[in-house]
């Protein structure tokens, strides 16, 4: 290595990954970056000590010692008791059940059993809601679980749901049109899930229709057999896909449940008269609620 005038301009960046076990710290450091300028690295020895020299200037002391440890991130943060491990396994079993039912829906759709496939998708929605509720109640929420849930949602709701819809639209609309609409659903579901993973969470509203709700609407549409022309169903599928990637605020289920009781009487009475028409009206009302709330927020 050349010494002299150029030595002062040399910079060595040492990136160290590890975790500090110092008691009393509010946060755990997972990465430290130590910058040495104008020095030559001679040796790295021990745990947390680096010696560097700079020509005739002698050893250069570090501002902060760096700790080199090989500690992998735990899948289950916090205490690793038997009860928490069982709870963690139970929650992830629900996630895998949703994934398996999504695959079963695809297999049934390929056999032409679209109604049974749609029923499997409804079960996927149930397990998807169950794993999140259990994780929060049992106190085993984790980044690993969140990623597992997102991947399972993509398989069950981003892939299985459009496959079932495609199979149900066979011989009622042009094949190419059905394929484009279903690919649109898959693409928008992937965008929606990726955006959800990296966006700040809002406790009251979703930004765009969640993939779980979109898949539930598609599954129920196939399951109850709406008496609509194939082209109308195709347009609804495309509209639902765009609603997933929109920025309109949509109320979460916990907020919908708290609506005044008299509002619940309308769909209940309507379901007794004509369940399929009531289903369509409820879906349309929910889709329109997003743009309405968005306009009200803009005016406020």
C-alpha positions as CSV (number, residue, x, y, z in Angstrom):
1,X,0.0,0.0,0.0
2,X,1.4,3.4,-0.9
3,X,2.1,5.8,2.0
4,X,2.7,9.5,1.9
5,X,0.4,12.3,0.6
6,X,-2.2,9.9,-0.6
7,X,-2.5,8.2,2.7
8,X,-4.6,11.0,4.2
9,X,-7.2,10.6,1.5
10,X,-7.7,6.9,2.0
11,X,-10.9,5.8,3.7
12,X,-11.7,2.3,5.0
13,X,-15.3,1.4,5.7
14,X,-15.8,-1.5,8.0
15,X,-19.4,-2.7,8.2
16,X,-20.1,-4.9,11.2
17,X,-23.3,-6.8,11.7
18,X,-24.2,-8.0,15.2
19,X,-26.3,-7.4,18.2
20,X,-25.4,-5.7,21.5
21,X,-26.4,-7.4,24.7
22,X,-25.7,-4.4,26.9
23,X,-28.3,-4.3,29.7
24,X,-30.5,-1.3,30.0
25,X,-30.5,-0.2,26.3
26,X,-33.9,0.7,25.0
27,X,-33.2,-0.5,21.5
28,X,-31.0,-3.2,20.1
29,X,-28.3,-2.3,17.6
30,X,-28.3,-4.7,14.6
31,X,-25.7,-2.9,12.5
32,X,-22.8,-0.7,13.2
33,X,-20.7,1.3,10.7
34,X,-17.3,2.4,11.8
35,X,-15.4,4.8,9.5
36,X,-11.6,5.1,9.6
37,X,-10.0,7.9,7.7
38,X,-6.3,8.3,7.0
39,X,-5.4,5.0,8.5
40,X,-4.1,1.6,7.5
41,X,-5.8,-1.4,9.0
42,X,-3.3,-3.7,10.6
43,X,-5.3,-6.3,12.4
44,X,-8.7,-7.1,13.9
45,X,-8.4,-9.1,17.1
46,X,-10.7,-10.0,19.9
47,X,-14.4,-9.2,20.2
48,X,-14.9,-5.4,19.8
49,X,-11.3,-4.1,19.3
50,X,-9.7,-3.0,16.1
51,X,-6.1,-1.6,15.9
52,X,-5.2,0.7,13.0
53,X,-2.0,2.7,12.3
54,X,-1.4,5.7,10.1
55,X,2.2,5.9,8.9
56,X,4.4,7.4,11.7
57,X,1.4,8.7,13.7
58,X,1.1,5.4,15.7
59,X,-2.0,3.6,16.7
60,X,-5.3,5.4,16.2
61,X,-7.9,4.9,18.9
62,X,-11.4,4.1,17.9
63,X,-14.2,6.6,18.8
64,X,-16.5,3.6,19.6
65,X,-15.5,-0.1,19.8
66,X,-17.1,-2.3,17.2
67,X,-18.5,-5.7,18.3
68,X,-18.4,-8.6,15.8
69,X,-21.0,-11.2,16.6
70,X,-22.7,-13.8,14.6
71,X,-26.3,-13.7,15.9
72,X,-29.1,-14.5,13.6
73,X,-32.5,-12.8,13.9
74,X,-35.0,-14.9,15.9
75,X,-38.2,-15.9,14.2
76,X,-40.1,-15.4,17.4
77,X,-39.0,-12.3,19.3
78,X,-39.3,-12.1,23.1
79,X,-39.4,-15.0,25.5
80,X,-39.1,-18.4,24.0
81,X,-41.3,-20.4,26.4
82,X,-43.1,-23.6,25.4
83,X,-46.4,-21.8,25.5
84,X,-45.3,-19.1,23.2
85,X,-43.6,-21.6,20.8
86,X,-46.9,-23.6,20.6
87,X,-48.9,-20.4,20.0
88,X,-46.4,-19.3,17.3
89,X,-46.7,-22.7,15.6
90,X,-50.5,-22.5,15.8
91,X,-50.7,-19.1,14.2
92,X,-48.4,-20.1,11.3
93,X,-50.4,-23.3,10.9
94,X,-53.4,-21.2,10.2
95,X,-51.4,-19.3,7.6
96,X,-50.3,-22.5,5.9
97,X,-53.9,-23.8,6.0
98,X,-54.9,-20.7,4.0
99,X,-52.1,-21.4,1.6
100,X,-53.1,-25.0,1.2
101,X,-56.8,-24.2,0.7
102,X,-55.7,-21.7,-2.0
103,X,-53.9,-24.5,-3.9
104,X,-56.9,-26.8,-3.5
105,X,-59.1,-24.1,-5.0
106,X,-56.8,-24.0,-8.0
107,X,-56.9,-27.8,-8.4
108,X,-60.7,-27.8,-8.1
109,X,-61.0,-25.0,-10.7
110,X,-58.9,-27.0,-13.1
111,X,-61.3,-29.9,-12.7
112,X,-64.3,-27.6,-13.4
113,X,-65.5,-27.6,-9.8
114,X,-65.7,-23.8,-9.6
115,X,-68.3,-23.8,-6.7
116,X,-66.2,-26.0,-4.5
117,X,-63.2,-23.9,-5.4
118,X,-64.9,-20.7,-4.4
119,X,-65.9,-22.3,-1.1
120,X,-62.2,-23.1,-0.5
121,X,-61.4,-19.4,-1.1
122,X,-64.0,-18.4,1.5
123,X,-62.3,-20.7,3.9
124,X,-59.0,-19.1,3.0
125,X,-60.4,-15.7,4.0
126,X,-61.5,-17.2,7.3
127,X,-58.1,-18.6,8.1
128,X,-56.4,-15.4,7.0
129,X,-58.4,-13.5,9.5
130,X,-57.9,-16.1,12.2
131,X,-54.1,-16.1,12.1
132,X,-53.9,-12.4,12.6
133,X,-56.4,-12.4,15.4
134,X,-54.6,-15.3,17.1
135,X,-51.2,-13.6,16.7
136,X,-52.4,-10.5,18.4
137,X,-54.4,-12.3,21.2
138,X,-51.6,-14.7,22.0
139,X,-48.9,-12.0,21.7
140,X,-46.8,-13.8,19.1
141,X,-46.9,-11.2,16.3
142,X,-43.5,-11.1,14.5
143,X,-42.0,-9.9,11.3
144,X,-41.6,-13.5,10.1
145,X,-45.4,-14.0,10.6
146,X,-46.1,-10.9,8.7
147,X,-44.0,-12.0,5.7
148,X,-45.6,-15.5,5.8
149,X,-49.0,-14.0,5.8
150,X,-48.2,-11.7,2.9
151,X,-46.8,-14.6,0.8
152,X,-49.8,-16.8,1.6
153,X,-52.1,-14.0,0.6
154,X,-50.4,-13.6,-2.7
155,X,-50.8,-17.3,-3.4
156,X,-54.4,-17.6,-2.2
157,X,-55.9,-14.3,-3.1
158,X,-53.5,-13.0,-5.8
159,X,-53.3,-16.3,-7.8
160,X,-56.0,-18.8,-6.7
161,X,-58.9,-16.2,-6.8
162,X,-58.3,-15.1,-10.4
163,X,-57.8,-18.7,-11.5
164,X,-61.2,-19.6,-10.0
165,X,-62.8,-16.6,-11.6
166,X,-61.2,-17.5,-15.0
167,X,-62.6,-21.0,-14.8
168,X,-66.1,-19.7,-13.9
169,X,-66.1,-17.3,-16.9
170,X,-65.2,-20.1,-19.3
171,X,-67.6,-20.1,-22.3
172,X,-69.3,-16.9,-21.2
173,X,-66.8,-14.3,-22.3
174,X,-63.9,-14.3,-24.8
175,X,-61.0,-16.3,-23.4
176,X,-58.5,-13.5,-24.0
177,X,-60.7,-10.9,-22.2
178,X,-61.1,-13.2,-19.2
179,X,-57.3,-13.9,-19.1
180,X,-56.5,-10.1,-19.2
181,X,-58.9,-9.4,-16.4
182,X,-57.6,-12.2,-14.2
183,X,-54.0,-11.2,-14.8
184,X,-54.9,-7.7,-13.8
185,X,-56.3,-9.0,-10.5
186,X,-53.0,-10.9,-9.9
187,X,-50.8,-7.9,-10.7
188,X,-52.9,-5.5,-8.6
189,X,-52.9,-7.9,-5.7
190,X,-49.1,-8.1,-5.8
191,X,-48.8,-4.3,-5.9
192,X,-51.3,-3.9,-3.1
193,X,-49.5,-6.4,-0.8
194,X,-46.1,-4.9,-1.5
195,X,-47.4,-1.4,-0.8
196,X,-49.0,-2.5,2.4
197,X,-45.7,-4.1,3.6
198,X,-43.8,-0.9,3.2
199,X,-46.4,1.7,4.1
200,X,-47.3,3.2,7.5
201,X,-50.3,1.4,9.0
202,X,-53.6,3.2,9.6
203,X,-55.7,1.8,12.4
204,X,-59.0,3.0,10.9
205,X,-58.7,2.8,7.1
206,X,-57.1,0.8,4.3
207,X,-55.5,2.5,1.4
208,X,-57.3,0.7,-1.4
209,X,-59.5,-2.4,-1.1
210,X,-57.5,-5.1,0.8
211,X,-56.7,-8.3,-1.2
212,X,-58.6,-10.4,1.4
213,X,-61.8,-8.5,0.8
214,X,-61.4,-8.5,-2.9
215,X,-60.9,-12.3,-2.9
216,X,-63.9,-12.7,-0.7
217,X,-66.1,-10.7,-3.2
218,X,-64.8,-12.8,-6.1
219,X,-65.3,-16.0,-4.3
220,X,-68.9,-15.2,-3.2
221,X,-69.6,-14.0,-6.8
222,X,-68.8,-17.4,-8.1
223,X,-70.3,-19.3,-5.1
224,X,-73.8,-17.7,-5.2
225,X,-73.8,-17.5,-9.1
226,X,-74.9,-14.0,-9.8
227,X,-77.4,-13.7,-12.6
228,X,-75.4,-11.2,-14.5
229,X,-74.0,-11.3,-18.1
230,X,-70.5,-12.5,-18.3
231,X,-69.3,-9.2,-19.7
232,X,-70.8,-7.4,-16.6
233,X,-68.9,-9.8,-14.3
234,X,-65.8,-9.2,-16.2
235,X,-66.1,-5.4,-15.8
236,X,-66.7,-5.9,-12.1
237,X,-63.5,-8.0,-11.8
238,X,-61.5,-5.3,-13.5
239,X,-63.0,-2.6,-11.3
240,X,-62.2,-4.6,-8.2
241,X,-58.6,-4.9,-9.4
242,X,-58.2,-1.2,-9.8
243,X,-59.8,-0.6,-6.5
244,X,-57.1,-2.6,-4.8
245,X,-54.3,-0.3,-6.0
246,X,-56.3,2.9,-5.6
247,X,-55.5,5.5,-2.8
248,X,-59.1,5.7,-1.7
249,X,-59.6,5.1,2.1
250,X,-61.7,2.0,2.9
251,X,-63.0,1.3,6.3
252,X,-61.7,-1.7,8.2
253,X,-64.0,-4.5,9.4
254,X,-63.7,-3.3,13.0
255,X,-65.0,0.1,12.0
256,X,-67.8,-1.3,9.9
257,X,-69.0,-3.5,12.8
258,X,-69.5,-0.3,14.9
259,X,-72.0,1.2,12.4
260,X,-75.4,2.1,13.9
261,X,-77.6,-1.0,14.3
262,X,-80.3,0.4,12.0
263,X,-77.9,0.3,9.1
264,X,-77.5,-3.4,9.5
265,X,-81.3,-3.9,9.1
266,X,-81.1,-2.9,5.4
267,X,-78.9,-5.7,4.2
268,X,-80.5,-8.2,6.5
269,X,-84.0,-7.4,5.2
270,X,-82.6,-7.3,1.6
271,X,-81.0,-10.7,2.0
272,X,-84.3,-12.2,3.0
273,X,-85.9,-10.7,-0.2
274,X,-83.1,-11.3,-2.7
275,X,-79.7,-12.4,-1.3
276,X,-77.8,-12.1,-4.6
277,X,-79.1,-8.5,-5.4
278,X,-78.3,-7.5,-1.8
279,X,-74.8,-8.8,-2.1
280,X,-74.2,-6.7,-5.3
281,X,-75.6,-3.6,-3.6
282,X,-73.4,-4.0,-0.5
283,X,-70.3,-4.5,-2.6
284,X,-71.1,-1.5,-4.8
285,X,-71.8,0.6,-1.7
286,X,-68.4,-0.4,-0.2
287,X,-66.6,0.4,-3.4
288,X,-68.2,3.8,-3.6
289,X,-67.5,4.6,0.0
290,X,-63.8,5.0,-0.8
291,X,-64.2,7.8,-3.3
292,X,-66.8,9.5,-1.2
293,X,-64.6,9.6,1.9
294,X,-61.7,10.8,-0.3
295,X,-63.7,13.7,-1.6
296,X,-64.9,14.6,1.9
297,X,-61.3,14.6,3.2
298,X,-60.1,16.8,0.3
299,X,-62.8,19.4,1.1
300,X,-62.1,19.4,4.8
